[in-house]
């Protein structure tokens, strides 16, 4: 491997992946309230972190696990709402939100 490729590999950020239990928990919380408060986000993050800690203890792998923050939970809810309302989790282009709402309201008339 070249020096450039090895430097790129070292710079990569860790990416969080939710397992099936965590996705189910987040979806359940989303159905109950799709705009949780900061305190609710902290509680959800604690539940997931406790679950990850237990899983890492139970497995033979005692390496570090990815700790979630309330801010990351908030972003998950933001992206989930965007997916529900606009069909994509990617950031919207300026003006696309108002265009879609105008088109939707004209259909209902």
ABEGO torsion letter per residue (X at the ends): XBAAAAAAAAABBBBBBBBAAAAAAAAAAAAABABBBAAAAAAAAAAAAAAAAAAAAABABABBBBBBBAAAAAAAAAAAAAAAAAGBABBBBBGAAAAAAAAAAAAAX
